Amino acid sequence: MPVSSREVHLVARPVGEPKQSDFSLVETTVADPGPDQIQVRNDWMSVDPYMRGRMNDVKSYVPPFRLGEVMQGGAVGTVTASGAETVPVGSTVLHQAGWREYALLDAHEAQIVDTSKVPAESYLGALGMPGLTAYVGLTRIAPVNENDTVFVSGAAGAVGSTAGQIARRLGATRVVGSAGGPEKKRRLLEDFGFDAAIDYREGDLEGQLAEAAPKGIDVYFDNVGGDHLRAAIAAMRPFGRIAMCGAISAYNATEPVPGPDNLFLAIGKRLSLRGFIVADHGDISREYVPRAASWVASGDLHTEQTVVTGIENAAGAFLDMMRGANTGKMLVRLAP
C-alpha cells in the first residue's frame, strides 16, 4: 500500500556556511514495490561532512545533489513491503536513500544487516562508513606500526573517535587527539582512551602538539586540514605517514584556501601524504565489519551518538554537525 512520507530537498546552493533556507521539507507518496523492489521505513539516517561538498555544483568524486530533488545519504530501516524474495518484510537494511522517511529501492541497492548483537544505528557509525574510513586510513593509507605515535584531528567526531581506538589496536603506543573545547578534550581522554588531547580553540597547535608528543609523531589521520595539517607536518618524524581523509576547516570557504606553508618539510623528512576515498576500498569491509562488530559488542570499541529526532530536524542536525556540536556520530532518528 502506498505510504505518505516526508523528505528533504536542497533548494539553493549554499555560499559559505549553509543555512536552513537552503533546504525544504516536502511531503510525497512512496509507491508499493514492484518486482525486485522493496519499500523501506527509514529508522535512522546519517548526516556527514562529505555532504557539504555535494551541495556545490562542481565535479567531484561523487555527483552533486540536484536542486529541487530529495538528497541522499546513509540510512538504516525496516522493510515494510517487498517484491524481492531475497529481502523479506521485516528485514533491517542499510542503504543510501536517506533524507526521507520512506524509500522505494531496487533490492540490490540495500544490504541486510545483522542486529542480533549490535544496534541497527551502528551500521551508520562504527560499523559503517565512518568506522571503515578510519580502518582504511590506518591500514592501507598511512599504516600504523608497532610503537608508533599517532595524531588524529577531528578526534571527537564519528571517524576520529574510532580512528584513535583502532590505532591503539593496530599497535600504536601513544595516541593524541585534537578537538574543540574543554568538554570534548575531557571526553577524548576519559571515554575514548586517547593518551593526550589538544583543544584547538586554545591556539598554538604546534606548541600543544609538541607537548602532547614530545618525540614527534609517525602517523597523522587528517580530518581537518589547514592549521592542523601544518602542525602535523612540523611534528612528523622521518618517514612519517599522513592519511588525508577530510579538510572540514575549508568546506565552507568561498575563496581558495592556501596549503600549509611548511610543506617543503615533507622532502627532508621523506613523508608520505596520501588522500583517499573510502568508496575505493569496499573490499576491506569483509575484513573490518566482523572485527568491529565484535569490538562494539564486547565494549572494546567505545561509540557515541549525538541524536536528533525527526526528519523536520535533519537539516538542523547537519548544520550543527558542521559546527562541531556532536560528539561521536551525528544521527537523525526517524522512527521510534
C-alpha positions as CSV (number, residue, x, y, z in Angstrom):
1,M,0.0,0.0,0.0
2,P,1.4,3.4,-0.9
3,V,2.6,5.4,2.2
4,S,2.8,9.1,2.9
5,S,6.4,10.3,3.5
6,R,8.4,13.5,4.1
7,E,11.7,14.2,2.5
8,V,14.4,16.9,2.5
9,H,15.2,18.7,-0.7
10,L,18.1,21.0,-1.5
11,V,16.6,24.2,-2.9
12,A,19.6,26.5,-3.0
13,R,23.4,26.0,-3.4
14,P,25.0,27.3,-0.2
15,V,27.5,30.1,-0.4
16,G,29.8,29.7,2.6
17,E,28.1,28.2,5.6
18,P,24.8,26.5,4.7
19,K,21.6,27.8,6.2
20,Q,18.1,26.5,6.9
21,S,16.6,28.3,3.9
22,D,18.8,26.1,1.6
23,F,16.6,23.1,2.5
24,S,12.9,22.4,2.1
25,L,10.8,19.7,3.8
26,V,8.5,18.1,1.1
27,E,5.5,15.7,1.5
28,T,5.3,12.9,-1.0
29,T,3.9,9.4,-1.5
30,V,6.0,6.3,-1.8
31,A,4.6,3.6,-4.0
32,D,4.3,-0.1,-3.4
33,P,7.3,-2.1,-4.6
34,G,7.3,-3.8,-7.9
35,P,9.2,-6.9,-8.8
36,D,12.7,-7.0,-7.2
37,Q,11.9,-3.8,-5.3
38,I,11.5,-3.0,-1.6
39,Q,9.7,-0.3,0.4
40,V,11.7,0.7,3.5
41,R,10.7,2.7,6.5
42,N,13.9,4.6,7.5
43,D,14.6,4.3,11.2
44,W,17.9,6.2,11.3
45,M,19.7,8.5,8.8
46,S,23.2,9.9,8.8
47,V,24.5,13.4,8.3
48,D,28.2,13.6,7.3
49,P,30.7,16.3,6.4
50,Y,31.2,15.0,2.8
51,M,27.6,16.0,2.1
52,R,28.7,19.7,2.2
53,G,30.7,19.1,-1.0
54,R,27.7,17.6,-2.7
55,M,25.8,20.8,-2.2
56,N,28.1,22.6,-4.6
57,D,27.6,22.3,-8.4
58,V,31.1,21.1,-9.1
59,K,32.6,17.9,-10.5
60,S,33.9,15.7,-7.7
61,Y,34.3,12.0,-6.7
62,V,30.5,11.9,-6.0
63,P,27.8,13.7,-8.1
64,P,26.3,16.9,-6.6
65,F,22.8,17.0,-5.1
66,R,20.2,18.2,-7.6
67,L,18.3,21.3,-6.7
68,G,14.6,20.6,-6.0
69,E,15.1,16.9,-5.5
70,V,15.5,14.7,-2.5
71,M,19.0,14.4,-1.1
72,Q,20.8,11.1,-0.5
73,G,22.8,9.6,2.3
74,G,23.3,6.6,4.5
75,A,20.2,5.2,6.3
76,V,19.1,2.0,8.0
77,G,15.5,1.0,8.1
78,T,12.9,-1.8,8.2
79,V,11.4,-3.4,5.0
80,T,7.7,-2.7,5.1
81,A,6.8,-4.3,1.7
82,S,8.8,-6.4,-0.6
83,G,8.7,-7.6,-4.2
84,A,12.0,-9.4,-3.7
85,E,12.4,-12.9,-2.2
86,T,15.9,-12.1,-1.1
87,V,14.8,-9.2,1.1
88,P,11.7,-10.2,3.1
89,V,9.4,-7.9,5.0
90,G,10.8,-7.1,8.5
91,S,14.5,-7.2,7.4
92,T,16.8,-4.4,8.6
93,V,18.7,-2.9,5.7
94,L,21.4,-0.4,5.1
95,H,21.2,1.8,2.0
96,Q,21.9,5.3,0.6
97,A,18.3,6.6,0.3
98,G,18.4,8.8,3.5
99,W,16.9,12.2,4.0
100,R,13.4,10.7,3.8
101,E,11.0,8.8,6.0
102,Y,10.2,6.0,3.4
103,A,12.2,4.9,0.4
104,L,11.4,2.7,-2.6
105,L,14.5,0.8,-3.7
106,D,15.7,-1.9,-6.0
107,A,16.6,-4.8,-3.8
108,H,20.2,-4.8,-4.9
109,E,20.6,-1.2,-3.5
110,A,20.0,-2.4,0.0
111,Q,22.1,-4.6,2.3
112,I,20.6,-6.8,5.0
113,V,22.4,-6.2,8.3
114,D,22.6,-8.3,11.4
115,T,21.2,-6.6,14.5
116,S,21.4,-9.6,16.9
117,K,24.5,-8.3,18.7
118,V,24.7,-4.6,17.8
119,P,22.0,-1.9,17.3
120,A,21.0,-1.0,13.7
121,E,22.4,2.5,14.0
122,S,25.9,1.1,14.5
123,Y,25.9,0.5,10.7
124,L,25.9,4.2,10.2
125,G,28.8,4.8,12.6
126,A,31.5,2.4,13.9
127,L,30.4,-0.5,11.6
128,G,29.6,1.7,8.7
129,M,31.2,4.3,6.5
130,P,32.9,6.3,9.4
131,G,34.4,3.2,11.0
132,L,35.5,1.8,7.7
133,T,37.1,5.1,6.8
134,A,39.2,5.1,10.0
135,Y,40.3,1.5,9.3
136,V,41.2,2.1,5.7
137,G,43.2,5.2,6.6
138,L,45.2,3.4,9.3
139,T,45.8,0.1,7.5
140,R,46.1,1.0,3.8
141,I,46.8,4.7,3.5
142,A,49.0,5.5,6.5
143,P,49.6,2.1,8.1
144,V,50.2,2.1,11.8
145,N,53.2,0.1,13.0
146,E,54.0,-1.2,16.4
147,N,55.2,1.5,18.8
148,D,54.0,4.4,16.6
149,T,52.7,7.7,17.9
150,V,49.5,8.7,16.1
151,F,47.8,12.0,15.9
152,V,44.1,12.3,14.9
153,S,42.3,15.6,14.2
154,G,38.6,15.9,14.5
155,A,39.1,13.3,17.1
156,A,35.7,13.7,18.8
157,G,33.7,13.0,15.6
158,A,32.5,9.8,14.2
159,V,35.6,9.0,12.2
160,G,38.2,10.5,14.5
161,S,36.9,8.9,17.7
162,T,37.0,5.5,16.0
163,A,40.4,6.1,14.4
164,G,42.1,6.8,17.7
165,Q,40.8,3.5,19.2
166,I,41.7,1.5,16.1
167,A,45.2,3.0,16.1
168,R,45.7,1.5,19.5
169,R,44.5,-1.9,18.4
170,L,47.0,-1.8,15.5
171,G,49.9,-1.3,17.9
172,A,50.3,2.4,18.5
173,T,51.8,3.2,21.9
174,R,50.7,6.8,22.0
175,V,47.6,8.3,20.5
176,V,46.9,12.1,20.5
177,G,43.6,13.7,19.5
178,S,42.5,17.2,18.7
179,A,39.0,18.5,19.3
180,G,37.2,21.8,20.1
181,G,36.5,22.8,23.7
182,P,37.4,21.5,27.2
183,E,34.5,19.1,27.4
184,K,35.5,17.3,24.2
185,K,39.1,17.3,25.3
186,R,38.0,15.6,28.5
187,R,35.9,13.0,26.6
188,L,38.9,12.1,24.4
189,L,40.9,11.2,27.5
190,E,38.2,9.6,29.7
191,D,35.8,8.0,27.2
192,F,37.8,7.3,24.0
193,G,41.1,6.3,25.6
194,F,43.4,8.9,24.0
195,D,46.8,9.4,25.8
196,A,46.8,13.1,25.2
197,A,44.3,15.6,23.9
198,I,44.5,19.1,22.4
199,D,41.8,21.8,22.5
200,Y,42.5,23.6,19.2
201,R,40.4,26.6,20.3
202,E,43.2,27.4,22.8
203,G,45.5,28.2,19.8
204,D,49.2,27.3,19.3
205,L,48.5,24.0,17.8
206,E,52.2,23.4,17.0
207,G,53.1,24.0,20.6
208,Q,50.3,21.9,22.1
209,L,51.2,19.0,19.8
210,A,54.9,19.2,20.7
211,E,53.9,19.0,24.4
212,A,51.5,16.1,23.7
213,A,54.0,14.2,21.6
214,P,57.5,15.4,22.6
215,K,59.2,12.8,20.5
216,G,57.2,13.6,17.4
217,I,54.5,11.6,15.5
218,D,54.7,8.8,13.0
219,V,51.1,8.8,11.6
220,Y,48.6,11.7,11.2
221,F,45.0,11.0,10.4
222,D,43.7,14.3,8.9
223,N,40.0,15.2,9.1
224,V,40.6,19.0,9.3
225,G,43.4,20.2,7.1
226,G,44.6,23.8,7.5
227,D,46.5,24.6,10.6
228,H,46.2,21.0,11.8
229,L,48.0,19.7,8.8
230,R,50.7,22.3,9.2
231,A,51.2,21.4,12.8
232,A,51.3,17.7,12.0
233,I,54.0,18.2,9.2
234,A,56.1,20.1,11.7
235,A,55.8,17.3,14.3
236,M,56.4,14.4,11.9
237,R,59.3,12.1,12.4
238,P,61.3,10.9,9.3
239,F,59.3,8.6,7.1
240,G,56.0,9.6,8.7
241,R,52.7,8.9,7.0
242,I,49.7,11.2,6.6
243,A,46.2,9.9,5.7
244,M,44.3,12.8,4.2
245,C,40.7,12.0,4.9
246,G,39.0,15.4,5.1
247,A,39.5,19.1,5.4
248,I,36.4,20.3,7.2
249,S,38.2,23.6,8.1
250,A,37.8,24.6,4.4
251,Y,34.5,23.1,3.4
252,N,32.6,26.4,3.8
253,A,35.4,28.6,2.3
254,T,34.3,30.9,-0.5
255,E,37.9,31.5,-1.7
256,P,40.7,29.1,-2.5
257,V,42.4,28.0,0.8
258,P,46.2,28.1,0.7
259,G,48.1,24.9,1.6
260,P,50.5,24.6,4.6
261,D,53.5,26.9,4.2
262,N,55.8,24.2,5.6
263,L,55.0,21.5,3.1
264,F,58.7,21.6,2.0
265,L,59.5,19.7,5.2
266,A,58.0,16.7,3.6
267,I,61.0,16.4,1.4
268,G,63.7,16.2,4.1
269,K,61.6,14.1,6.3
270,R,60.7,11.8,3.4
271,L,57.0,11.9,4.4
272,S,54.1,10.2,2.6
273,L,50.9,12.3,2.2
274,R,48.0,10.4,0.6
275,G,44.4,11.3,0.1
276,F,41.8,8.6,-0.1
277,I,38.1,8.0,-0.6
278,V,36.6,5.1,1.4
279,A,34.4,4.0,-1.5
280,D,37.6,2.8,-3.3
281,H,38.2,0.3,-0.6
282,G,34.8,-1.5,-0.2
283,D,36.5,-4.9,-0.4
284,I,38.0,-4.4,3.0
285,S,34.6,-4.2,4.7
286,R,34.5,-8.0,4.7
287,E,37.5,-7.9,7.0
288,Y,36.6,-4.9,9.0
289,V,32.9,-5.3,9.8
290,P,33.2,-8.6,11.7
291,R,36.1,-7.3,13.7
292,A,34.4,-4.1,14.5
293,A,31.1,-5.8,15.4
294,S,33.0,-8.0,18.0
295,W,34.7,-4.9,19.4
296,V,31.4,-3.0,19.7
297,A,29.6,-6.0,21.2
298,S,32.3,-6.5,23.8
299,G,32.7,-2.8,24.6
300,D,36.3,-2.8,23.4
301,L,35.3,-0.1,20.9
302,H,33.6,2.8,22.6
303,T,31.0,4.5,20.5
304,E,29.0,7.7,21.0
305,Q,26.0,9.1,19.1
306,T,24.5,12.6,19.2
307,V,20.9,12.0,18.3
308,V,18.3,14.4,16.8
309,T,14.7,13.2,16.4
310,G,12.5,13.8,13.3
311,I,13.0,14.4,9.6
312,E,12.0,18.0,10.1
313,N,15.2,18.5,12.2
314,A,17.5,16.7,9.8
315,A,18.9,19.9,8.1
316,G,19.5,21.4,11.5
317,A,21.4,18.3,12.6
318,F,23.6,18.6,9.5
319,L,24.3,22.3,10.3
320,D,25.1,21.5,13.9
321,M,27.4,18.7,12.9
322,M,29.3,21.1,10.6
323,R,29.7,23.5,13.5
324,G,31.1,20.7,15.7
325,A,28.1,20.3,18.0
326,N,28.3,16.5,18.0
327,T,30.4,14.0,20.0
328,G,30.7,10.8,18.0
329,K,28.3,10.1,15.2
330,M,25.5,12.6,14.5
331,L,22.3,10.7,13.7
332,V,18.7,11.5,13.0
333,R,16.1,9.2,14.5
334,L,13.2,8.9,12.1
335,A,11.1,6.1,13.6
336,P,10.6,5.1,17.3
